[in-house]
C-alpha cells in the first residue's frame, strides 16, 4: 500500500492568501480545493463563518494543505522547504518573490517569506560540490559569506 505524505501548514487566518501567493510564484501550481468553516464549532476554532478551513494546493506536483487554526503555533526554522535551482536567474527569481512584502533574508540561502515560513533557495549543483573532497571546503567558505547564493562564487 502506498501512502502519500503531504505537508500541512498551520496559519492563523491566512491559509487562502498563502496558497494563492505560493501558487502565483511557482510554475505548474494550482489550488485544488477549499473547505470553509461554518457556524458549527466556532467556540473551538474561533474562525468566522465562510473563512477557509483548509486549502489544498500543489506546487510542481507536490501537494500541500494550508489550514487556518487557532493562533497558538508559529513557523520556525526547524522546518523549511528547499527549492533547487539550475541557474542564477532562478535563484534570483525565487529569492525576490519569497522575500518581498515583508519577507526576511537569512544566511546561506535561507529566507523567511511574509508568513514566516522558511525556505532554502539552493543551486542544484551544491550537493555535488559539497561531496567533492577537493572543493567542499572552499565552497563552504564561500557560501558562509552569502545570504542569497551566487553560483559563480561557488564554482571556485
N, C-alpha and C positions, 0 to 999 in steps of 0.2 A: 504494500500500500504506500502511495506517495502522499506526503503531507506538504502543502505549500506553507512557507514561512513568510509572514507579512509584518512589516514594521507598523506599529500603532503609535502615532504621535499625539500626545495629550496637550491640548490647548485650553485656555480658559474660555474664550469665546471667538477665536479667530480661525477655526478649522476650515471654514469655507473660503475665507480670504487667503489662507495659506495654500490651500490646494490650487486655487486659481493662480496664485503667484508662482508656485513651483511649475505648474503645467505651462505657464507662459514663458518660462525660462528654458526649459528642456524640450528639445525636439522629440517627436514620437511620444508625446504625452497626452493624457486625456483624463477627464473626470468621468468616472463610470457611473456612480450613483450617489445620491444624497438622501439620508434619512433625517427627519426633523422631529424635534421634541413636540409633544402635545401638552395638554393641560395636566395629564396624569404624571405623578411623581415629582411635581415642582418642589415639594418640600424636601426632596432628596437632592435633585440636580440643580435647582435654582435657575434654570435657563428659561427665558421667555418662550412662550408657545410660538412655533414656527422657526426657531433657531435651529441651525444644523446640529444634529446629534453626531452623526458620522458622515464623513465624505471619503468615499473610496476613489482613489485615483492611481494612475500608472505613470511611471517615468521610464521610458525605454523598456517596457515590458515588466518592470518590477512594480508590484502592487504595494500600495501604502494605504493606511487608514488614518485619517485625521479625526480626532474625537474632541468635542467640546465637553469638558468635565468641570467639576468644582475646582476652584483656583488653589489647589494645595500642592501641585507638583510643577516643577520648573525644569527646563532643559539644562544640562550641564555638559562639560567637555568629555565626560566619561563615555559618551556615545556620540559618534559623528558619522557622516556619510562621506565616502571618498568618491571623487569624480576624477577618473583617469583621462588625461587629455593628451592627444597626439601632437599638438602644436602649441606654440606660444599664443597664437590667436585665440585658441580655445581656452587656454588658461586665463588670458586677459578678459575674455567674454564672461566666463562664469564668475571670475573674481569681481568684476564690475557689477554684474547683475545681482549677485548674492550679498554684496556689501552696501548696495545703495539703500537709501531711505532708512538709515539707522542701523545698518549692519556694522560689524566691527572687525577690523583686520587683526589677525594674530600672527604668530611667528611660524616659520617653516611650512607655509602653505595652508595654515588653519585660518578659519574665519567663522564668525557668527553672523547669521542673517538677521533681518529685522525682528524675527520672532524669538531669537536667542538660540536657534538650532545650529549646531556646529557642523562645519563642512571642511573637508580637506581637498583642495584643488591641486592635483598631483600630476606631474608629467608621466606618461605611460612608461617611459624608459627608466624611471627611477629605480624600480625593483631590480632591473638588470644591472644598473650601475652599482647599486648597493651590495650585490652579491659578487661583484668583481673585486677580489682582494687588492688588486693594483690600483683601483680607482676609488674604493669606498671611503677611505679616509679623506681624500681631497674633496669628494662630493659632499661628505658630511660637513666639513669645514665651510664649504661654500654655502650650503643651504641653511646652516645655523645662523647666517648673517642676513637671511632673506625673510621678508614677510611673504609676498607673492613670489612663487617660484619663477626663476628665469632660466629657461632651458640652456641657453648659450653659456651661462656661467657655470652650469653643472657639467658641461662637457669639457672639463679641464684635463 
